[in-house]
């Protein structure tokens, strides 16, 4: 199940700036030392917002090239997207994917905060969705109870092995293990006890 896979390993560091920071300062950071696609913006009340690099640089360029002169002295809080969903490292990939899909802009990074609510980085939507797809594919090919290949995966693998016999020497051995009277255990005591 996706419930045990979290976004903890996907967190990328990013700059955190105060909402009162000028757009010119952030513009300079994006042009130089700032790494990553987003900046987390925090206002005096502790509220967290997100500023995407491409959106910000487009605003700074302006329609006729005057954006920097118009926006340079304004606080970055004026161009920040507020009210974005925030996650913790313990958020599951399923929960994170739901937040991404349900948001107005599904391609927006998710700010990540620690247990004290302090920003620690971002998670990119593409990483969440890739992890979810990889895990779903693994589940489809693996029996959840035993961890071994599912019947479909077994037949696929067996076909590959048999085809290899046409190319050269080798052997394929298939062993079948049957557990007698498991159905009555499942029926009487439930699948949980039967699985145990």
C-alpha positions as CSV (number, residue, x, y, z in Angstrom):
1,X,0.0,0.0,0.0
2,X,1.1,3.6,-0.6
3,X,0.4,4.5,3.0
4,X,3.9,3.7,4.1
5,X,5.9,5.5,1.4
6,X,6.5,9.1,2.4
7,X,7.9,12.2,0.7
8,X,10.8,12.4,3.1
9,X,13.4,11.2,0.5
10,X,12.1,13.6,-2.1
11,X,12.5,16.9,-0.2
12,X,14.8,19.4,-1.9
13,X,16.3,22.3,-0.1
14,X,15.2,25.8,-1.2
15,X,15.6,29.3,-0.1
16,X,13.2,30.7,2.5
17,X,12.7,34.5,2.4
18,X,10.6,36.9,4.4
19,X,7.5,38.4,2.6
20,X,9.1,41.8,3.1
21,X,12.2,41.0,1.1
22,X,12.2,43.1,-2.1
23,X,11.6,41.5,-5.5
24,X,15.0,42.9,-6.6
25,X,16.7,40.8,-3.9
26,X,14.9,37.7,-4.9
27,X,15.5,38.4,-8.6
28,X,19.2,38.6,-7.8
29,X,19.1,35.4,-5.9
30,X,17.3,33.6,-8.8
31,X,20.0,34.9,-11.1
32,X,22.9,33.7,-8.9
33,X,23.1,31.7,-5.8
34,X,19.5,30.4,-5.6
35,X,19.2,26.8,-6.5
36,X,15.8,25.2,-7.3
37,X,12.6,26.0,-9.0
38,X,10.9,27.8,-6.1
39,X,11.3,30.0,-3.1
40,X,9.3,29.6,0.1
41,X,8.0,32.9,1.4
42,X,7.1,33.5,5.0
43,X,5.1,36.5,6.3
44,X,5.3,38.0,9.7
45,X,2.3,35.9,10.9
46,X,4.2,32.7,10.0
47,X,2.0,32.0,6.9
48,X,3.8,30.1,4.1
49,X,3.5,31.0,0.5
50,X,5.3,29.8,-2.7
51,X,7.1,31.7,-5.4
52,X,7.8,29.8,-8.6
53,X,10.9,30.9,-10.5
54,X,9.3,31.0,-14.0
55,X,6.3,32.9,-12.8
56,X,8.4,35.4,-10.9
57,X,10.9,36.0,-13.7
58,X,8.1,36.5,-16.1
59,X,6.6,39.1,-13.8
60,X,10.0,40.8,-13.4
61,X,10.6,40.9,-17.1
62,X,7.2,42.6,-17.5
63,X,5.1,43.0,-20.6
64,X,7.3,45.7,-22.2
65,X,10.6,45.0,-20.4
66,X,9.8,47.4,-17.5
67,X,9.0,44.7,-14.9
68,X,12.1,45.1,-12.9
69,X,11.7,48.9,-12.5
70,X,8.0,48.4,-11.6
71,X,8.5,45.5,-9.2
72,X,12.1,45.8,-7.9
73,X,11.3,47.7,-4.7
74,X,8.0,46.0,-3.9
75,X,7.9,43.2,-1.3
76,X,8.0,39.7,-2.7
77,X,4.9,38.9,-0.7
78,X,3.0,40.9,-3.3
79,X,3.8,38.3,-6.0
80,X,3.7,35.2,-3.8
81,X,1.0,32.6,-4.1
82,X,-0.5,32.2,-0.6
83,X,-2.6,29.4,0.7
84,X,-0.7,26.6,-1.0
85,X,-0.9,23.2,0.5
86,X,1.9,22.4,2.9
87,X,3.2,18.9,3.7
88,X,5.5,17.3,6.3
89,X,8.2,14.7,5.5
90,X,5.8,12.0,6.9
91,X,3.1,12.8,4.3
92,X,2.5,9.8,2.1
93,X,2.9,9.9,-1.6
94,X,-0.8,9.2,-2.0
95,X,-1.7,12.2,0.2
96,X,0.8,14.4,-1.6
97,X,-0.5,13.4,-5.0
98,X,-4.1,14.2,-3.9
99,X,-3.0,17.7,-2.8
100,X,-1.3,18.2,-6.2
101,X,-4.2,16.9,-8.2
102,X,-6.8,18.9,-6.1
103,X,-4.8,22.2,-6.4
104,X,-5.7,24.9,-8.9
105,X,-2.2,24.6,-10.4
106,X,-1.4,20.9,-10.2
107,X,2.2,21.5,-11.3
108,X,3.1,23.6,-8.3
109,X,5.8,22.5,-5.8
110,X,4.7,21.6,-2.3
111,X,6.4,23.4,0.6
112,X,7.6,20.9,3.3
113,X,7.7,21.9,6.9
114,X,9.0,20.2,10.0
115,X,7.0,19.3,13.1
116,X,7.4,22.9,14.4
117,X,6.0,24.3,11.2
118,X,9.4,25.6,10.0
119,X,10.0,25.3,6.2
120,X,12.7,22.8,5.3
121,X,12.3,22.5,1.5
122,X,10.0,21.6,-1.4
123,X,8.7,18.5,-3.1
124,X,8.3,18.6,-6.8
125,X,5.1,17.1,-8.2
126,X,6.9,15.1,-10.9
127,X,8.8,13.3,-8.2
128,X,5.7,12.5,-6.2
129,X,3.8,11.2,-9.3
130,X,6.8,9.1,-10.5
131,X,7.1,7.5,-7.0
132,X,3.4,6.8,-7.0
133,X,3.6,5.2,-10.5
134,X,6.7,3.1,-9.6
135,X,5.1,1.8,-6.5
136,X,1.8,1.0,-8.2
137,X,3.7,-0.9,-10.9
138,X,5.6,-2.8,-8.3
139,X,2.4,-3.7,-6.5
140,X,0.8,-4.9,-9.7
141,X,3.7,-7.3,-10.2
142,X,4.1,-8.5,-6.6
143,X,1.9,-10.4,-4.2
144,X,1.3,-8.1,-1.2
145,X,1.3,-11.0,1.3
146,X,4.4,-12.9,0.2
147,X,6.4,-10.3,-1.7
148,X,6.9,-12.8,-4.5
149,X,6.0,-12.2,-8.1
150,X,2.2,-12.2,-8.9
151,X,0.7,-14.8,-11.1
152,X,0.8,-12.5,-14.1
153,X,4.4,-11.6,-13.4
154,X,5.3,-15.3,-12.9
155,X,3.8,-16.2,-16.3
156,X,5.5,-13.4,-18.0
157,X,8.9,-14.4,-16.5
158,X,8.3,-18.0,-17.2
159,X,7.6,-17.2,-20.9
160,X,10.9,-15.3,-21.1
161,X,12.8,-18.2,-19.6
162,X,11.3,-20.7,-21.9
163,X,12.1,-18.5,-24.9
164,X,15.7,-18.4,-23.8
165,X,15.8,-22.2,-24.1
166,X,15.4,-21.7,-27.9
167,X,18.7,-19.7,-28.0
168,X,20.9,-22.1,-26.1
169,X,21.4,-24.8,-23.5
170,X,19.6,-24.5,-20.2
171,X,16.7,-25.8,-18.2
172,X,13.6,-24.4,-16.6
173,X,12.1,-26.0,-13.5
174,X,8.7,-25.1,-12.2
175,X,7.7,-26.2,-8.7
176,X,4.1,-26.1,-7.5
177,X,3.3,-25.9,-3.8
178,X,-0.3,-26.4,-2.7
179,X,-1.6,-25.8,0.8
180,X,-4.4,-28.2,1.7
181,X,-7.4,-27.0,3.6
182,X,-6.5,-23.2,3.5
183,X,-9.9,-22.3,2.1
184,X,-11.8,-23.5,5.2
185,X,-9.4,-21.5,7.4
186,X,-10.1,-18.4,5.4
187,X,-13.8,-19.1,5.4
188,X,-14.0,-19.9,9.1
189,X,-11.5,-17.4,10.6
190,X,-11.0,-14.8,7.9
191,X,-8.3,-14.0,5.4
192,X,-6.1,-12.2,8.0
193,X,-5.7,-15.4,10.1
194,X,-5.4,-17.4,6.9
195,X,-2.6,-15.1,5.7
196,X,-0.8,-15.4,9.0
